[in-house]
Amino acid sequence: MKDKRNEILARNLLDYSVEIKPGEMVYIEIKGKETIELGKQLVRLTTERGAVPFWYYNDESILRQWVRGANDDQLKKQAEIHLQLMERADAYIGLRGSDNPFDMADIDPKKIEQHNILFYKPVHLEERVKRTRWVVLRYPNNAMAQLAETSQEAFEDFYFEVCCADYAKMSKAQDALFALMDATDKVHIKSPGTNLTFSLKGIPCVKCDGKRNIPDGEVYTAPVRDSINGTLTYNTPSLYQGNIYNNISFTFENGKIIKATCDGDEKKLNEVLDTDEGGRYIGEFAIGVNPFILHPMKDTLFDEKIAGSFHFTPGQCYDEAPNGNQSAIHWDLVLIQRKDYGGGEIYFDDKLIRKDGIFTDTKLEEAFSADNLRAKI
């Protein structure tokens, strides 16, 4: 059963997400031992399609050996190698299923910061994100099941339902939300501990419908960089660079985060934001609409798609929705506004468009129902 589901997922990734063509090069990053079986399917099917796979194995237990000891010159030289490979690639598929997501927790934050600046930013943020057709996904290993606080068998069933959803149908469902966001200037968000205003004027919107992330299910844009004022308190935990942060709260003044608090290590939180100037400004605003994802599991690719949520992201903006913010970080932080998470309201140009995680337009809400978007496996 799992082999069959792996093959279905691999076909969706190649044929729908990155639309691979004969003769093209596909860069496949396999992170974690349990992703290897899906990696094999991707290599096999890529070859069958007449394309050329390049595969690379990685995980945090290996990465930590490098990051904790590498100097700036070494990081730059490794980036040169990977950048050349990424420049050759037409498409990139990132399979992420590390055995221990906390393997980087005890690394000096300055070392991680330099790795982000000298390696991750040029290879991934600048080259892969901007110049390839790419998709990234997690894989349902035991570590993910533990973070989700469920059995591995139950988590696998959940995972494949989510990841093999009918993304073509989801794309059509997103059209109305896209049009609504694209026409909006002023946004006002209210929730417990949150009273936030900003503008979207002149910033393009983008549908996320299985072409970049699996699972997917969001429509994003970016706020006008200096327009953000007020306070935002997130209610989902975030696992970032090997550390868990809870109840992060930001106070904004003319776009800049002037105060940042959390339950736990506020020093590390502020060190992340101080990676560079853009770390204290926002690069993305997105509304999550995946009806199969309802609760946080400390995994960004899932949590940012939660139905009834939105995320507001310190760091780098996307070229497709540029607001001028540049940074070596891009940290998606999530606030769920459904009633079971405290409720909340989103206003577009003073009109209520979502209350307690439910769109006020009933047709829009029905379009994102699980019954409408469920695919047969």
N, C-alpha and C positions, 0 to 999 in steps of 0.2 A: 504493500500500500504506500509506504513512504517513498520507495523507488519511483512509483507511478506519479506521486505528487511532486517529487523532485523534478521529474521530466516535464510535467505540465508547467511548473514554475520556470524551469530553464527555457522552455519554448516561449513563454510569455515575455521573459526578459529579452530574449534575442529578437523575437519577431514584432513585439509591440513596443517595449520600452526603448530599445536602441535601434530597432529596424535595421538589422545588419544586412549587408549586401555582399555578394561574391567579390573576393579580392581585397576586402577591407581588413584592417588589423584590429583585433579586440584585445584590450589589456584587461586581464581577469586577475584581480587581487583576492586571494583566498586567505582569510584571516581566521585561524582556529581550526583544530583538527576535525571537528564534526562538520565543517563546511565542505570538506574534501569531496564527499559524494555528490553534492550539488555542483561543485567545481568540475568533476569528471563529466557530468552531463553537459555542462556548458562547453567544455573543450570538445567533446564528441560532436555535439550539435553544431557548434561553430564550424568545425571541420567539414561536416556534411553540407553546410551551406556554402562551401567554397571560400570562406573567409579564413584568416590566419590568426589563431589564438596565441597570445603571450600570457603565461600564467606565472604568478609570483606568490609565494607563501609568506605569511607574516602573522604575528600575534603579539600581544602586549608583553608576554614573558620574554620574547626575543628583543622586542623594541626597547625594553627597560635596560638591557645590557648595553645597548648602544647609546641611548639618550643620556644616561647618568654619567658617562665618561667622555663623550665626544666633545671636542672643542669646536669653535666657530668654523675653522678651516675645514675640519672633517665633515661637519654638517653641510657646508657649501658644496664640497666635492660629491657627497652622496646625492645631494639635490641635483647636481649636474647630470649624473647618470640617469636618475629617474625622470628628469625633465626631458632628456633626449628620447627616452622610451615613450613618455606621454605625448611628446610632439609627433611621434610616428603613428600614434593610435588614432583611429577614427572613432572608436567607442571604448568606454571603460565600464566594467561591471565590478563593483566592490561587494564581496561577500564577507560579512562581519559576524563572527561567532566565537569570540575569545572565551577561553575557559574561566578566566578570572578577570572581570572588569576593573578590579582594584589593584592590578599589578603595577600601575603607575603612581599609586597613592603616596608612596614615600620618596618619590623623586623630587629633588629641589625644584620648586616652581620656576626659578630662573632658567634652569635647564630646559624645562618644558616650553617656556616662553621662547627661548632661542630656537628650539626645534620647530615651533609653530612659525616663527618669523623666517628662518633660513631654509626650512625644508617644506613644510606643509603649505605655506602661502604660495611660493612660486610654482610648486609642482601641482597642487590641487586647486587652490582658490584662483590662481591666475591662469594656469594652463588647462587642467582637466575641466573645471567648471565652465570656463569661458569658451573653450575651443573644441570640446569633444561632445559626442552624444553619450550621456552617462546615466547610470542608475546605481544606487547603493541600497543594500538591504541587510538586515540582521538575519541570523539563522537560529532555529529553535533548539538550542542546546540546553543542558541542565542548568547552566549558569543563568540563562534568561528565565527559565522556569522558576528558579529560586527568587530572582528579583521580582517576578510577577506573583510570587507566593502561591504557586500551584504545582501540581505534578507535571512531569515532563510530557506524559501522554496527553493530558488535558491541554497543556500549552501547545503541543504540536497541532492538535485539532483546531484550536483557536487560530494559530498562526496561519495555517494553510487556508482557512476560510477567509481571513483578512487579506492575505497576500495574493490569493487567486480570485479576488472579487472581480466583478465585471467593470473594469476600468474604462472601457469605451463608453459604457452607459453612464458611469460617474462623470466622465468628461462632458456629456450632454447636460447632465444635471447641474453642472457648475456654471453653465452659460449665464443663467439669470443672476447668480451671485456675482459673477464677474462683472456683468453690466451695472449692477447696483454699486459695487465698490468703485468701478471706473468713473462713475458719474459723481462721486462724493468728494466734497471739500472737507467739511468739518466732521470730526469724530469725537464723541464723548462716551466714555466707558465708566460705568459705576458697578462696584461690587464691594463686599466687606473689605475695608482697608484700601480701597481703590477709588480714586476720583481723578480721571485722566482726560486731557483734551489734546488734540493734535490735528494737523491738516494732512490730507492726501493729495492736494491739488497739484495736478501736473505730473504725478508719478504713475507710470503704467501699472496695470495689474497682470497677474500671471495665474493660469490654472495649473494645478498640480494633480495630474490624473494618471499616474503610473508611468510617466516618462522619465522621472528623475529619482523618485524614491519608491520602494516597495516595503511596507504598505504606503499608500498615498491617500490623499483626500484633504486638500486645503486649497484656498485661493489666497495668494499673497500679493503684497505691494510693499511700499515703504513710506513711513511718515516723512513729511518735509522736515529736514534734519533739525532745524532750530525751533520747530513749532510746538514741541512737546512740553507740557506743564502739568504739574500735579503729582500724585502719588499712585504707585502701582504695587500691589502685594500679590505675589504668585502663590498658588495653593497646591502646586504639585512639586514633589521632590525632584531634584535634578542631579544626576550622576555626571560629573564633568571632570575630566583629567584625573580620574581615580578618586574623587571626593564627592560625598553626597551633601547637597545643600537643601535645607528646608526653609519654607516661609521667607524666601527672599523678598525684600521690599526696597523699591527705588523711589527716591524723590527727584523729580526733574525740574530744571529751571532753564527755559529757552533751549530745550533739547538735550542738555547735559545732565548726566546722573551726578547730582551733587551730594547725595547721601545714599549709602547702600548698607543694608543690615540683613541678617539672617539668623536662624537658630543654628548655632555652631560656630565655625571658624570664620568670623568676619574679616580677619586679616587676609586669609587666602582669597575670599570673595573679592576684596578690594584689589589684591594683587593681580587677579585675572583682569579686572576692569582697567587696571593701569598698565596692561601689556603695551599699549600705545595710545595715542590721543583718541583714536576712533573707538576704543574699547568702552568709553563712557557715553557714547552716542548710539542711537538705534539704527540698525540696517534693514529691519524687516518687520512688517505687521501682517499677520496671517490669521484666517479663520479656519478652524478645523471642522471637518464635516464627515468623517468616516463613521458610519453607524455601527460598525463591528468593534470599534475601540471605544470603550466607555470609562476605563479606569487607568490611572498611571501605573507604569511598571518600571520606572527609572531607566527608560530607553527612549532617547529623543525621537527616533524615527517612528515610533509608535505614539508616544505621548503627544507630540505636536499635531497629530491627526485626530485626537479625541473629539467625538461629537459633542457640540456645545462648548467648545473651548476656543481660545485664541492664543497665539504666542506673539511676543514682543521681544525682539532679539538684539541684544547689545552686539556691536561689531560690524563686520563687513556687510555692505549691501550687495545685491546681485545686479549684474549688468542689465538684466531684463527689467529691473525695477530700481533704477539708480536714484539715490538721493545724495550722492557725493561722499558718503561715509566710507572710509578705507580703514581696514584693521586686519591684524593677523588672527583675530578670533571671530567666531560667529556662534553665539551661544543661544540656542532656542530655549526660552523659558516660558512655561505654560500656565495659564489661568483657566480653570474650568468653571463655567457659569451655570451649570445645571443646578436644579434645586437641591439635589443631594450633595452638592459641594458649596452651598451657600448662596446660590443664585447670582443674578446680576443682569445688567442691561447694556446694550450697545445702541447708540443713536448715530445715525448718519444725517448730517445737516438738520439736526434737531428732531428728526423723525425716528421713533423707536423701531428698529429692524429686528432685534432679537431680545427676548426676555427669558431669563432662566434657561438659556441654552436652546430655546426653541424660536425659530424664525416666525415673525408675525405674519408673513406671507405663507398661507397654508400650502399653496402649490409648491413653493420652494422647499418647505419642510418635508412634504410628501416625496419630493424628488430624491431626497437623501435618505429615504427609509431603507432599512435592511432588506425588506422584501423586494424592493426595486433593484437593489444593487448586488444581490447574492448571485454568485456564479455556481454552476454545477461542476463538481470535481469528479 
